[in-house]
Amino acid sequence: MSYFNRLNTFQVHIKLPDIFTRRFAALIPQQRERVNQLMEERVILNYALDMDRSQLWVTMQAKDQEAVMDVLSTFPIIKDVKVEIFELAFFDSAPMGLPELIMN
């Protein structure tokens, strides 16, 4: 992949509504399904919700902020939330893999 075609990493902060209406709550399973799909595609790297269920953080890869918004526009909850996008200089994480297999 050339330098000009590389993907950048973005941190997205999503402020959820103060009150979850029935309509909004009904969107949550569709939201999780969409996020899981994007995680399988490695577009979304991390997805986190705070304990009081008022904020989401999404780490994702995209060409630019416009591409991030294109992905976010596919979120079922997008019309009900406020979004801030931050481009990251770097993104490090602990390696994840399968646990070591021990043969007895």
Residue frames as qw, qx, qy, qz and C-alpha x, y, z in Angstrom:
[[0.000, 0.891, 0.453, 0.000, 0.00, 0.00, 0.00],
 [0.432, 0.436, -0.032, 0.789, 1.54, 3.31, -1.01],
 [0.192, -0.187, -0.433, 0.861, 1.82, 6.26, 1.37],
 [0.273, 0.012, -0.125, -0.954, -0.98, 8.12, -0.41],
 [0.625, -0.195, -0.587, -0.477, -3.38, 5.16, -0.23],
 [0.308, -0.023, -0.830, 0.465, -2.83, 4.37, 3.44],
 [0.431, -0.692, -0.509, -0.276, -5.62, 4.44, 5.97],
 [0.019, 0.457, -0.424, 0.782, -5.56, 6.83, 8.89],
 [0.374, -0.363, -0.814, 0.254, -6.81, 6.09, 12.36],
 [0.227, -0.484, -0.061, -0.843, -9.60, 8.14, 13.94],
 [0.114, -0.252, -0.813, 0.513, -11.13, 8.29, 17.40],
 [0.279, -0.456, -0.432, -0.726, -14.84, 9.06, 17.29],
 [0.028, 0.135, 0.694, -0.706, -16.64, 10.33, 20.38],
 [0.306, -0.407, -0.636, -0.580, -20.39, 9.77, 20.28],
 [0.197, -0.026, 0.533, -0.823, -22.66, 11.47, 22.81],
 [0.138, -0.364, -0.902, -0.188, -25.81, 9.42, 23.27],
 [0.312, -0.602, -0.266, -0.685, -29.21, 10.99, 24.05],
 [0.183, -0.330, 0.600, -0.706, -29.96, 11.82, 27.67],
 [0.675, 0.075, 0.520, -0.518, -33.19, 9.83, 27.46],
 [0.037, -0.095, 0.915, 0.391, -33.49, 6.58, 25.52],
 [0.652, 0.160, 0.036, -0.740, -36.88, 6.59, 23.85],
 [0.822, 0.089, 0.549, -0.125, -38.48, 3.31, 22.81],
 [0.709, 0.703, -0.032, -0.034, -37.62, 4.13, 19.21],
 [0.138, 0.792, -0.584, 0.115, -33.96, 4.70, 20.10],
 [0.554, -0.360, 0.726, -0.189, -33.77, 1.57, 22.26],
 [0.866, 0.331, 0.345, -0.144, -35.22, -0.44, 19.36],
 [0.550, 0.784, -0.289, 0.004, -32.26, 0.67, 17.20],
 [0.374, -0.704, 0.602, -0.048, -29.62, -0.77, 19.55],
 [0.818, -0.029, 0.567, 0.092, -29.66, -4.37, 18.21],
 [0.680, 0.696, 0.158, 0.169, -29.30, -3.05, 14.65],
 [0.014, 0.928, -0.358, 0.101, -26.47, -0.79, 15.82],
 [0.604, -0.494, 0.625, 0.030, -24.62, -3.71, 17.41],
 [0.836, 0.306, 0.437, 0.127, -25.08, -5.78, 14.25],
 [0.475, 0.862, -0.043, 0.169, -23.64, -2.98, 12.10],
 [0.221, -0.836, 0.494, -0.084, -20.71, -2.44, 14.47],
 [0.776, -0.228, 0.584, 0.064, -19.94, -6.17, 14.55],
 [0.771, 0.558, 0.256, 0.168, -19.92, -6.21, 10.74],
 [0.261, 0.918, -0.220, 0.204, -17.53, -3.24, 10.61],
 [0.491, -0.670, 0.554, -0.043, -15.28, -4.87, 13.23],
 [0.863, 0.080, 0.480, 0.134, -15.09, -8.05, 11.16],
 [0.618, 0.724, 0.128, 0.280, -14.08, -5.88, 8.19],
 [0.634, -0.252, -0.115, 0.722, -11.42, -4.17, 10.40],
 [0.087, 0.694, 0.196, 0.687, -12.95, -0.75, 9.70],
 [0.501, -0.757, 0.125, -0.401, -13.74, -0.41, 13.42],
 [0.482, 0.349, -0.715, 0.367, -10.86, -1.41, 15.67],
 [0.169, -0.168, -0.757, 0.609, -12.47, -0.70, 19.07],
 [0.362, -0.528, -0.388, -0.663, -15.95, 0.12, 20.29],
 [0.318, -0.143, -0.718, 0.602, -16.59, 1.14, 23.90],
 [0.351, -0.690, -0.375, -0.510, -19.55, 2.33, 25.99],
 [0.022, 0.370, -0.576, 0.729, -19.22, 4.06, 29.36],
 [0.110, -0.198, -0.914, 0.337, -20.97, 2.68, 32.44],
 [0.251, 0.447, 0.457, -0.727, -23.72, 5.31, 32.52],
 [0.453, 0.424, 0.728, 0.290, -24.48, 4.61, 28.84],
 [0.148, 0.897, 0.177, -0.378, -24.10, 8.21, 27.78],
 [0.160, 0.808, -0.456, -0.336, -20.99, 8.02, 25.59],
 [0.950, 0.185, 0.205, 0.146, -19.47, 5.74, 22.98],
 [0.094, -0.758, 0.512, 0.393, -15.90, 5.74, 21.71],
 [0.899, 0.371, 0.230, 0.033, -15.08, 4.21, 18.35],
 [0.245, -0.624, 0.555, 0.492, -11.59, 3.76, 16.94],
 [0.789, 0.481, 0.380, -0.046, -11.68, 3.26, 13.21],
 [0.418, -0.261, 0.511, 0.704, -9.58, 3.31, 10.08],
 [0.482, 0.776, 0.404, -0.051, -10.48, 5.42, 7.07],
 [0.580, 0.427, 0.171, 0.672, -8.89, 7.50, 4.34],
 [0.091, 0.265, -0.121, 0.952, -10.08, 10.82, 5.79],
 [0.213, 0.175, 0.584, -0.763, -12.78, 12.44, 7.94],
 [0.582, 0.207, -0.230, -0.752, -15.24, 12.36, 5.06],
 [0.571, 0.084, -0.800, -0.161, -14.84, 8.59, 4.83],
 [0.082, -0.075, -0.808, 0.579, -15.36, 8.35, 8.61],
 [0.417, 0.217, 0.253, -0.845, -18.63, 10.26, 8.23],
 [0.603, 0.172, -0.567, -0.534, -19.64, 7.96, 5.39],
 [0.411, -0.032, -0.896, 0.163, -19.24, 4.97, 7.73],
 [0.056, 0.163, 0.628, -0.759, -20.94, 6.72, 10.65],
 [0.480, 0.132, -0.131, -0.857, -23.90, 7.58, 8.42],
 [0.600, -0.014, -0.743, -0.298, -24.62, 3.83, 8.22],
 [0.096, -0.041, -0.817, 0.568, -25.11, 3.63, 12.00],
 [0.226, -0.590, -0.727, -0.269, -28.81, 3.14, 12.81],
 [0.373, -0.718, -0.431, 0.401, -28.47, 5.55, 15.79],
 [0.457, 0.097, 0.113, 0.877, -26.71, 8.35, 13.88],
 [0.085, -0.629, -0.341, -0.693, -29.70, 10.74, 13.73],
 [0.597, -0.735, -0.278, -0.160, -30.04, 10.67, 17.52],
 [0.762, -0.421, -0.058, 0.489, -26.42, 11.28, 18.58],
 [0.111, 0.968, -0.211, -0.074, -23.75, 13.97, 18.53],
 [0.929, 0.108, 0.063, 0.349, -20.40, 13.07, 16.99],
 [0.060, -0.913, 0.365, 0.171, -16.85, 14.42, 17.30],
 [0.936, 0.279, -0.014, 0.214, -14.05, 13.01, 15.13],
 [0.281, -0.853, 0.408, 0.165, -10.36, 13.18, 16.01],
 [0.808, 0.471, -0.338, 0.101, -7.55, 12.02, 13.73],
 [0.779, -0.584, 0.178, 0.142, -4.90, 10.17, 15.73],
 [0.145, 0.799, -0.574, -0.109, -1.15, 10.56, 15.31],
 [0.305, 0.252, -0.918, -0.007, -0.78, 6.92, 16.34],
 [0.817, -0.271, 0.037, -0.508, -2.81, 4.07, 17.78],
 [0.246, 0.332, -0.893, 0.179, -1.13, 1.37, 19.85],
 [0.811, -0.305, 0.053, -0.496, -2.86, -1.53, 21.51],
 [0.479, -0.388, 0.783, -0.086, -1.90, -4.70, 23.29],
 [0.320, 0.196, -0.815, -0.441, -1.65, -7.67, 20.96],
 [0.745, -0.019, 0.383, -0.546, -4.70, -9.89, 20.95],
 [0.459, 0.299, -0.788, -0.280, -4.65, -13.49, 20.04],
 [0.857, -0.252, -0.387, -0.228, -5.61, -16.93, 21.12],
 [0.569, -0.692, 0.416, -0.155, -4.42, -18.10, 24.52],
 [0.145, 0.525, -0.836, -0.070, -1.40, -20.38, 24.54],
 [0.910, -0.046, -0.250, -0.327, -2.41, -23.98, 23.97],
 [0.230, -0.540, 0.776, -0.228, -0.97, -26.36, 26.57],
 [0.811, 0.090, -0.512, -0.269, -0.89, -30.02, 25.68],
 [0.557, -0.521, 0.561, -0.321, -0.88, -32.31, 28.73]]
